Structures are given as structure tokens and as C-alpha cells.
Amino acid sequence: MSSKPVLREVTNANVREIIALSDTLNESQSKCVAPNAVSVAQGSLSPAGWFRAIYLEEKAIGFVMVDLYPTGEFLAENEVPVFLWRFMIGRPWQKKGYGKQVLVLLEKHFRQKGINTIYTSIVQSAEENPFDFYIKFGFNDTGIDEEGERLLVYHFQPQKSTTERSTVVPSRSPLYELITPGINLLTIWTDQIAVMKDFYHGLLGFLIKSDLGDYVEFENCGVRFALCERAVMHSFNPTFSELARGQRFELAFSCEKPCDVDRCYEILISNSAGAVKAPADMPWGQRAAFFSDPDGNIHEIFADLAIDSGSDQA
């Protein structure tokens, strides 16, 4: 059994255990974080609420909740952030390094989803506030105080490729001064916008950011993602009216556990997705499956095989 904390879903079977953890905090700590009962209720009602129970082997020791779509004037233009909304470790398990290990799990989980920044806020007036804990981990004090809470920010450090060498100087593109290399928007061109919108919104769960009828943009962490009627572009260039051929691109959706790939695949195929390849363990260390959308675009669902199959470890 693992001696490190893992993240698991909050279910009917363990929600009482998670709620009871709030009773282990002293009065000062209780001023810093809402009761877990309140947090679970708020997270369940909010489409932006992502929350997990923290387990050590088979014992619940904490709770964490993240706001996936934070807003505010404090956000910088180049950030793709989430907000650490609630985070607590039960008092019997504090000062043992578990809190830091959970933050490492969160960084790994959200880095894989294109996130590069985590914000959080603390009640600095409370005697046992976690300010020093976050600063030691690498959070920076923004100096912003909103409604009596100090705002902290943590920027993920860029990860170097194992093949990257420090002596290599990257060459500059002719467009270096004009554009920033990176994908800003991914648009799927389609002749059946209603069917495709139902697939990506109704089945895959993308929230709709804007719907202009012939153009639909979804909420998405990182790259903007949209559908557009092919006819919209016909007047700009006749090339857009040509029939698309072949598999031009792939979207990849990550699962937290290998067994989730199988569950997702069954749900997708039983609805309107086309079966391309059933779940299988791949030589690159992931369990993956492939399906197609109503237009025939082939996409992937995957999970790292190294993840504990009995938990939602990030």
C-alpha cells in the first residue's frame, strides 16, 4: 500500500468521513477554511468546482477543491490559471509533509491539462494561518488583499525535455517579433453544426461560452476550442468548400485512472461516438482508446498506467 497521499472522488460512500474531518481542526484553523460540508455542497453546485478527498492508504485525511475558471483583475494575460478554493489536512496528519505532497499532485494533474498558474487566498488574521506553508512551497505574495484575504500565486516552472541541452540556443523564426509560437484557437469545421454541438456539449460535457448559431465556442482550459459551419468561410476562399479528406487532427482527453478509460469508452460508444479502437495498454505507458465524432474526426481518451488504479491520484 502507498504511504503517500492520493486523490479520490467524493462519493456517497465516503462523504460523511470527509465532512467529519472538519471537526479535527482547532478554532483558529476553522477560521481559515470553510467546513467540508459547505465545500462539497458548493463544489457540487458549481460547474467550475473540481474537488477530491485526500487519502492516505484507506484513511481519509483531507479535502481539496479547485475553481477551474477563476476571474478577477489580478489575472495576468499570459496565465492559464486555476484557483485553489479550499484545502485542508485533518489535524492528526498535519506537519508530516502530506500537504506539500498534495500540492505536487495538483501541479502534476493541472500541468497535464495546460494550466500554468495556481492562485489561492488565506485569512492572514487567523493565528494559525497557512501563509508560511504556501510561501515555502513556492507561492508568491501578490500584495493584494481582498475582503480580508491575502492573495498568493504559484507559477509552474517550465519543464525541460530529457533531450534538451543547455548549450543549445533556439533559432528565431522570421515572425519572432510579430507572433508568439503557440496554438490560440482550435476550430472544427463542420457541415452539421447542431449535431456536432450536441456531441461536444451534450456528450463530452464542454460548457458553451458563446453560441452564434453557425459558430459555437466552448469553455476550455488553455487553447480556445470552437465549432464553425464550413459555409461561413466559403465567401472568403473557395478552398473552404472543398471536401476534407483524411484524419487531419486529433483531440486527446485525459482520464485520471486507467479503468476510467474503459468506462468512458463504453459511455461514448453507447451514445453517438464511433468505435475506432477499444481500450488497450499502449507501449508509451498509457491506457488509451480511440473514438470518432459525428464528422468522423478520430479522438483519444487516455490515462497514465503508472497511476494507482485504486485511486484518483493525479
VOTOR-992621 format. One record per residue (C-alpha): residue number from 1; residue in one letter; x, z, y. Coordinates in steps of 0.02 Angstrom, whole numbers, always signed. Layout:
# VOTOR-992621
<NUM,"A",<X,Z,Y>>,
...
# end
This chain:
# VOTOR-992621
<1,"M",<+0,+0,+0>>,
<2,"S",<+57,-37,+176>>,
<3,"S",<+121,+106,+285>>,
<4,"K",<+92,+2,+442>>,
<5,"P",<-73,-11,+536>>,
<6,"V",<-184,-162,+506>>,
<7,"L",<-338,-226,+596>>,
<8,"R",<-506,-238,+508>>,
<9,"E",<-681,-286,+558>>,
<10,"V",<-803,-151,+610>>,
<11,"T",<-947,-158,+486>>,
<12,"N",<-1099,-57,+438>>,
<13,"A",<-990,+25,+305>>,
<14,"N",<-858,+94,+424>>,
<15,"V",<-939,+103,+597>>,
<16,"R",<-980,+290,+580>>,
<17,"E",<-798,+326,+536>>,
<18,"I",<-741,+228,+689>>,
<19,"I",<-863,+318,+803>>,
<20,"A",<-807,+488,+738>>,
<21,"L",<-627,+454,+793>>,
<22,"S",<-677,+486,+974>>,
<23,"D",<-708,+668,+929>>,
<24,"T",<-523,+690,+889>>,
<25,"L",<-471,+661,+1071>>,
<26,"N",<-449,+806,+1191>>,
<27,"E",<-539,+817,+1358>>,
<28,"S",<-401,+732,+1458>>,
<29,"Q",<-387,+586,+1337>>,
<30,"S",<-576,+565,+1333>>,
<31,"K",<-570,+529,+1520>>,
<32,"C",<-456,+380,+1486>>,
<33,"V",<-563,+286,+1360>>,
<34,"A",<-749,+270,+1327>>,
<35,"P",<-820,+336,+1163>>,
<36,"N",<-803,+213,+1021>>,
<37,"A",<-992,+210,+1001>>,
<38,"V",<-1008,+142,+1177>>,
<39,"S",<-867,+17,+1150>>,
<40,"V",<-940,-51,+988>>,
<41,"A",<-1109,-73,+1073>>,
<42,"Q",<-1033,-160,+1224>>,
<43,"G",<-923,-272,+1117>>,
<44,"S",<-1070,-322,+1006>>,
<45,"L",<-1174,-373,+1157>>,
<46,"S",<-1036,-468,+1247>>,
<47,"P",<-985,-644,+1188>>,
<48,"A",<-813,-605,+1260>>,
<49,"G",<-792,-444,+1160>>,
<50,"W",<-667,-451,+1016>>,
<51,"F",<-646,-283,+930>>,
<52,"R",<-566,-213,+773>>,
<53,"A",<-543,-49,+682>>,
<54,"I",<-363,+9,+659>>,
<55,"Y",<-324,+63,+481>>,
<56,"L",<-176,+149,+401>>,
<57,"E",<-192,+110,+216>>,
<58,"E",<-376,+156,+185>>,
<59,"K",<-396,+277,+330>>,
<60,"A",<-468,+226,+499>>,
<61,"I",<-352,+291,+636>>,
<62,"G",<-405,+197,+793>>,
<63,"F",<-502,+62,+883>>,
<64,"V",<-458,-84,+995>>,
<65,"M",<-566,-204,+1097>>,
<66,"V",<-514,-356,+1198>>,
<67,"D",<-605,-456,+1333>>,
<68,"L",<-569,-637,+1286>>,
<69,"Y",<-621,-710,+1454>>,
<70,"P",<-563,-595,+1595>>,
<71,"T",<-597,-642,+1775>>,
<72,"G",<-526,-575,+1938>>,
<73,"E",<-422,-617,+2089>>,
<74,"F",<-271,-537,+2005>>,
<75,"L",<-256,-680,+1878>>,
<76,"A",<-111,-799,+1910>>,
<77,"E",<-131,-987,+1899>>,
<78,"N",<-12,-1011,+1752>>,
<79,"E",<-84,-869,+1647>>,
<80,"V",<-193,-885,+1492>>,
<81,"P",<-244,-702,+1481>>,
<82,"V",<-348,-578,+1385>>,
<83,"F",<-390,-402,+1443>>,
<84,"L",<-357,-251,+1333>>,
<85,"W",<-526,-172,+1365>>,
<86,"R",<-519,-19,+1251>>,
<87,"F",<-378,+52,+1145>>,
<88,"M",<-368,+221,+1060>>,
<89,"I",<-274,+304,+918>>,
<90,"G",<-351,+461,+845>>,
<91,"R",<-257,+618,+897>>,
<92,"P",<-190,+662,+722>>,
<93,"W",<-99,+493,+718>>,
<94,"Q",<-30,+491,+894>>,
<95,"K",<+157,+492,+937>>,
<96,"K",<+200,+413,+769>>,
<97,"G",<+232,+236,+833>>,
<98,"Y",<+65,+165,+773>>,
<99,"G",<+6,+121,+949>>,
<100,"K",<+159,+13,+980>>,
<101,"Q",<+137,-72,+811>>,
<102,"V",<-43,-116,+855>>,
<103,"L",<+12,-195,+1019>>,
<104,"V",<+137,-300,+921>>,
<105,"L",<-6,-356,+807>>,
<106,"L",<-112,-402,+957>>,
<107,"E",<+28,-503,+1035>>,
<108,"K",<+57,-598,+874>>,
<109,"H",<-129,-632,+850>>,
<110,"F",<-163,-693,+1026>>,
<111,"R",<+1,-788,+1044>>,
<112,"Q",<-57,-897,+898>>,
<113,"K",<-215,-934,+997>>,
<114,"G",<-122,-994,+1151>>,
<115,"I",<-132,-832,+1251>>,
<116,"N",<+21,-784,+1354>>,
<117,"T",<-33,-629,+1451>>,
<118,"I",<-121,-463,+1419>>,
<119,"Y",<-193,-357,+1558>>,
<120,"T",<-254,-179,+1543>>,
<121,"S",<-300,-36,+1659>>,
<122,"I",<-276,+151,+1648>>,
<123,"V",<-355,+304,+1728>>,
<124,"Q",<-198,+372,+1809>>,
<125,"S",<-285,+529,+1873>>,
<126,"A",<-305,+595,+1695>>,
<127,"E",<-168,+716,+1644>>,
<128,"E",<-132,+632,+1476>>,
<129,"N",<-145,+451,+1531>>,
<130,"P",<-53,+312,+1436>>,
<131,"F",<+44,+241,+1585>>,
<132,"D",<+217,+281,+1514>>,
<133,"F",<+166,+214,+1342>>,
<134,"Y",<+122,+42,+1413>>,
<135,"I",<+274,+35,+1528>>,
<136,"K",<+392,+74,+1383>>,
<137,"F",<+312,-65,+1282>>,
<138,"G",<+344,-192,+1419>>,
<139,"F",<+190,-190,+1531>>,
<140,"N",<+222,-202,+1718>>,
<141,"D",<+130,-104,+1853>>,
<142,"T",<+44,-231,+1967>>,
<143,"G",<+20,-102,+2104>>,
<144,"I",<-165,-145,+2104>>,
<145,"D",<-287,-1,+2094>>,
<146,"E",<-468,-49,+2061>>,
<147,"E",<-606,+81,+2052>>,
<148,"G",<-480,+219,+2017>>,
<149,"E",<-391,+124,+1878>>,
<150,"R",<-212,+59,+1885>>,
<151,"L",<-193,-123,+1830>>,
<152,"L",<-49,-165,+1712>>,
<153,"V",<+8,-334,+1646>>,
<154,"Y",<+112,-390,+1498>>,
<155,"H",<+183,-567,+1491>>,
<156,"F",<+232,-635,+1321>>,
<157,"Q",<+413,-688,+1311>>,
<158,"P",<+440,-871,+1259>>,
<159,"Q",<+488,-887,+1077>>,
<160,"K",<+643,-990,+1037>>,
<161,"S",<+640,-1112,+893>>,
<162,"T",<+757,-1069,+750>>,
<163,"T",<+842,-1237,+779>>,
<164,"E",<+862,-1212,+966>>,
<165,"R",<+1040,-1189,+1029>>,
<166,"S",<+1083,-1101,+1191>>,
<167,"T",<+1208,-1237,+1239>>,
<168,"V",<+1076,-1374,+1240>>,
<169,"V",<+1023,-1425,+1415>>,
<170,"P",<+848,-1504,+1413>>,
<171,"S",<+841,-1676,+1495>>,
<172,"R",<+722,-1704,+1640>>,
<173,"S",<+584,-1831,+1625>>,
<174,"P",<+561,-1959,+1765>>,
<175,"L",<+398,-1866,+1801>>,
<176,"Y",<+483,-1696,+1812>>,
<177,"E",<+440,-1671,+1995>>,
<178,"L",<+261,-1733,+1975>>,
<179,"I",<+184,-1655,+1820>>,
<180,"T",<+208,-1505,+1707>>,
<181,"P",<+229,-1554,+1523>>,
<182,"G",<+80,-1484,+1429>>,
<183,"I",<-96,-1531,+1374>>,
<184,"N",<-226,-1480,+1504>>,
<185,"L",<-383,-1559,+1430>>,
<186,"L",<-434,-1623,+1259>>,
<187,"T",<-589,-1735,+1262>>,
<188,"I",<-676,-1806,+1109>>,
<189,"W",<-758,-1973,+1150>>,
<190,"T",<-921,-1997,+1057>>,
<191,"D",<-1075,-2108,+1047>>,
<192,"Q",<-1186,-1964,+986>>,
<193,"I",<-1162,-1825,+1114>>,
<194,"A",<-1313,-1721,+1060>>,
<195,"V",<-1262,-1715,+877>>,
<196,"M",<-1081,-1676,+920>>,
<197,"K",<-1132,-1540,+1044>>,
<198,"D",<-1239,-1458,+911>>,
<199,"F",<-1092,-1464,+789>>,
<200,"Y",<-963,-1387,+904>>,
<201,"H",<-1081,-1265,+991>>,
<202,"G",<-1209,-1225,+857>>,
<203,"L",<-1095,-1225,+704>>,
<204,"L",<-917,-1193,+764>>,
<205,"G",<-976,-1073,+899>>,
<206,"F",<-895,-1142,+1058>>,
<207,"L",<-983,-1073,+1212>>,
<208,"I",<-1040,-1207,+1335>>,
<209,"K",<-952,-1196,+1504>>,
<210,"S",<-1042,-1344,+1582>>,
<211,"D",<-1166,-1474,+1519>>,
<212,"L",<-1194,-1633,+1620>>,
<213,"G",<-1289,-1722,+1482>>,
<214,"D",<-1157,-1854,+1446>>,
<215,"Y",<-1013,-1730,+1467>>,
<216,"V",<-1001,-1557,+1390>>,
<217,"E",<-856,-1438,+1420>>,
<218,"F",<-835,-1283,+1315>>,
<219,"E",<-760,-1112,+1346>>,
<220,"N",<-589,-1110,+1265>>,
<221,"C",<-432,-1004,+1273>>,
<222,"G",<-291,-1115,+1330>>,
<223,"V",<-321,-1303,+1334>>,
<224,"R",<-486,-1361,+1408>>,
<225,"F",<-598,-1439,+1275>>,
<226,"A",<-741,-1561,+1304>>,
<227,"L",<-853,-1697,+1232>>,
<228,"C",<-897,-1854,+1329>>,
<229,"E",<-1007,-2006,+1297>>,
<230,"R",<-894,-2156,+1271>>,
<231,"A",<-1010,-2261,+1380>>,
<232,"V",<-963,-2157,+1532>>,
<233,"M",<-793,-2244,+1534>>,
<234,"H",<-849,-2422,+1492>>,
<235,"S",<-859,-2470,+1676>>,
<236,"F",<-679,-2415,+1707>>,
<237,"N",<-598,-2519,+1572>>,
<238,"P",<-668,-2623,+1428>>,
<239,"T",<-540,-2542,+1311>>,
<240,"F",<-653,-2389,+1304>>,
<241,"S",<-790,-2495,+1223>>,
<242,"E",<-680,-2543,+1076>>,
<243,"L",<-718,-2459,+910>>,
<244,"A",<-597,-2317,+874>>,
<245,"R",<-501,-2335,+711>>,
<246,"G",<-410,-2209,+604>>,
<247,"Q",<-381,-2024,+621>>,
<248,"R",<-314,-2007,+798>>,
<249,"F",<-304,-1818,+817>>,
<250,"E",<-338,-1652,+728>>,
<251,"L",<-405,-1486,+788>>,
<252,"A",<-343,-1333,+693>>,
<253,"F",<-443,-1171,+688>>,
<254,"S",<-357,-1011,+632>>,
<255,"C",<-433,-877,+520>>,
<256,"E",<-369,-700,+508>>,
<257,"K",<-363,-692,+316>>,
<258,"P",<-334,-822,+181>>,
<259,"C",<-500,-779,+99>>,
<260,"D",<-588,-817,+265>>,
<261,"V",<-534,-999,+247>>,
<262,"D",<-638,-1013,+88>>,
<263,"R",<-788,-928,+169>>,
<264,"C",<-779,-1039,+324>>,
<265,"Y",<-762,-1196,+220>>,
<266,"E",<-919,-1154,+119>>,
<267,"I",<-1018,-1124,+279>>,
<268,"L",<-955,-1284,+360>>,
<269,"I",<-992,-1395,+209>>,
<270,"S",<-1164,-1318,+182>>,
<271,"N",<-1207,-1369,+360>>,
<272,"S",<-1161,-1534,+442>>,
<273,"A",<-973,-1543,+410>>,
<274,"G",<-899,-1670,+291>>,
<275,"A",<-793,-1613,+144>>,
<276,"V",<-615,-1681,+157>>,
<277,"K",<-506,-1557,+59>>,
<278,"A",<-556,-1392,-17>>,
<279,"P",<-455,-1234,+22>>,
<280,"A",<-282,-1229,-56>>,
<281,"D",<-117,-1138,-32>>,
<282,"M",<+0,-1255,+61>>,
<283,"P",<+190,-1267,+43>>,
<284,"W",<+212,-1222,+227>>,
<285,"G",<+148,-1045,+194>>,
<286,"Q",<-35,-1061,+241>>,
<287,"R",<-202,-1075,+153>>,
<288,"A",<-290,-1224,+228>>,
<289,"A",<-444,-1333,+210>>,
<290,"F",<-499,-1493,+296>>,
<291,"F",<-671,-1548,+355>>,
<292,"S",<-742,-1684,+466>>,
<293,"D",<-862,-1678,+614>>,
<294,"P",<-1012,-1796,+631>>,
<295,"D",<-900,-1931,+707>>,
<296,"G",<-778,-1921,+561>>,
<297,"N",<-638,-1830,+653>>,
<298,"I",<-543,-1727,+525>>,
<299,"H",<-503,-1547,+570>>,
<300,"E",<-418,-1400,+485>>,
<301,"I",<-452,-1215,+456>>,
<302,"F",<-304,-1108,+403>>,
<303,"A",<-232,-934,+384>>,
<304,"D",<-56,-871,+353>>,
<305,"L",<-29,-823,+171>>,
<306,"A",<+82,-677,+223>>,
<307,"I",<-69,-584,+294>>,
<308,"D",<-136,-441,+189>>,
<309,"S",<-289,-512,+101>>,
<310,"G",<-373,-343,+107>>,
<311,"S",<-371,-328,+296>>,
<312,"D",<-387,-420,+459>>,
<313,"Q",<-206,-390,+506>>,
<314,"A",<-163,-505,+650>>,
# end
